[in-house]
């Protein structure tokens, strides 16, 4: 039985879910109507044709990724919170992010995060070129880290794997390092480790 009520937000939610799971190629008006238990004509009435629907998904993605609310007591803490939020948003919706990029809206999508970072580096006392370099270094680190994560997840199984390549017997000068490198990577821990080190260096008073 077809639904009698439907909202635009419900259509966009269902469409976004399909794209997140299977990519934009899997999003058809017929499949979307089936997911929502409604007629295809109802989908058209709420969002227009498929291209209009994709445009609406892109706009909503830009808005959602831009909803940055830093938290923390210090500028450094708040910068780390921006970084964690942005990494999570990018990882949760790779197909939607790719659609934003294809439409040339990536810079606009990242602007709110940049503005939040500018506010925090200013609060830390940075100005001018030094502040701009800090913002871009942090942004590049976040995006680069996510790209490496995605590449590792999508790469074929490695043989031999890291766990097989690092044997404490082969590193007698530092067996604990070999054991650590043989363990699986903890991306969250590594992300915070690198960001903390980067932010500490960027916010430190200039030498001399």
N, C-alpha and C positions, 0 to 999 in steps of 0.2 A: 504494500500500500504506500503510495507516494506521500511525502510530508506535505502538510498544508501550510506550515510556516518555515521560513528560512531567512537568515540574515546574511548580509554581505560578509561580515566577519567570520561567520561559520563557513562560508564558501572558501574564504581565503585561508582559514585554519586547515581545512581539509586539503586544499590544493598544496599548501606549504608542507603538510605531512607527506603527501605523495612524492613531492620533489625531494624532500630530505631523505626519504627511504630509497627512491629508485632513480632520481635524476629527472630533469625537465622533459626528456623524451617520453617518460611514462605518464606524463600528465595529459590526458585527453578529456574532452568535455563529457564524453560518454562514461569514462571510468570515474570521473569526479561525481557525476550525477548518481552513479551506482553507489559510491561510497556514502553519499549523503541521503540516499533513499528518496531521490526526487527526480523530476523530469529534466532533460537537457535544456528545454526552453526556460526553465526556472533559473538555471545557471546563467544563461545568456542575459536574462532580465536583470540579474544582480551585478554581473561583472562585465558584460559585453562578450566579445569573441575571445578566443584563446590568447591572442596577442595582447589584448587589453588586460586579460587575467595575469599574464606573465609580467606586464608592466606594473600592475598593482602589487604583485608579490615582491618585485624589486624595490618599489617605493617603501613597502612595509619593512623589508629587510634593512634598508638604509636607516629607517627610523628606529628599529629595534636595536641594531648594532650601535647606534648613536646614543642610546639611553644609558649614558655613563654616569654613575653616582659614586664618586670616590669615597672611601671610608678609611679612618685611621687618625692617629693623633699628630703625626708629623708629616711634612711633605713627602719624605721617603716612603712612609707607610702608605700614603694615599696614591703615590705613583705605582707602587706594587699592586694596590687594589685595582687601579685602572688596567694594568697589564694583565692581571688574572681575569678580569671581566672580559677584556677584548679577546684574549686567547680562548676563553670558553665559548664566546659568541662565534668566533671563526671556526672552531672545531665542531660545533653543534650543527652547522648548516653549510657545509662545503659547496653543495650544488647551488644553493641560493646565492652564496658569495660569488661563485663563478658567474652567475647570471648578472649580478651587479657589475662585475668587472667587464663582461662582454658589452654592456651598455655604456661603458665609459663613466661610471659613477663611483668608482672606487675611492677617489680622493674626497668626494663629497661624503661618502660613508664614514671615512676615517676622521673627518674634520672635528666632530664633537670630542673624540678621544684626544686629538691633538690639542684642542682648546683646554681640555681638562689637564693635560700634561703641562701646557703653558702656565696655567694658573698655579700649579704646584712648583714648577721650577722658579717662578717668580717669588713664590712664598719662601723658597729656599735661598733667595738672594741672587739668583742668576739673572742676567740681562743681556740683551743684544744677541750677537752671534753665538756667544757661549750658551745662552738659553735655547736658541734655535737648534744648535748642534745637539744639545742634550735631548730635546724632544725627538728629533729625528733618529738619534742613536737608539733611544728606547723603543720607538715605533718599529724601526728596522729589526731590532732584536726580537720583538714579539712576533712579527710577521714571519721572519726567517725561521724562528723556532717552530712555528706551526707548520711551515712548509716542509721542514726536515722531518717532523713527526709524521705528517701525511705520507711522505715519501717512504719512510721506514715501514709504515703500516701496509702500504700497497706494494712493496717490493716482494719478489719471490722469496721463498724460504732459502736461507743461506746454508751452504754446506761446504766446509765446516762453519759452524756458527761461532759467535764470540765466546760462548761458554766452552767451546772445544779448543779454541785458539789460545786461550789464556790458562796456562797450567802453572801453579806456583813453582814447580820444579824448573820451569823454563825462565823464571825470574827470581833467582836466588837472592838478588840484591834487594828485592821488595816483594816478598810473597803475598803480603796483605793487599798490595795494589793488584796483583794478578787475580786474587780471589774476588776482589771488588769488581774488576772488569769482566769476570766470568759470570757475574750475577746479572739478571735482567735489568735493563734501564728503568729507573723510576722517573718518568718524564716530569711529573709535577715537582718533585724534589729538585731535579736538575734545572727546571725552568726558574724556580725561586732562587736557587743558588746563583745562577748566572745573572739574573736581574738584580739581586741584592748587591752583588759585586759591582755591576755596571753603574747602578744608581749611586752607590757610595762613592765611587770614583768621580762620577759626573758632578755630584753635589759638593764634593770636598773643596775647601778654599784653594785658590790657585797657589802654587808653590812660589815662594819668594815674595 
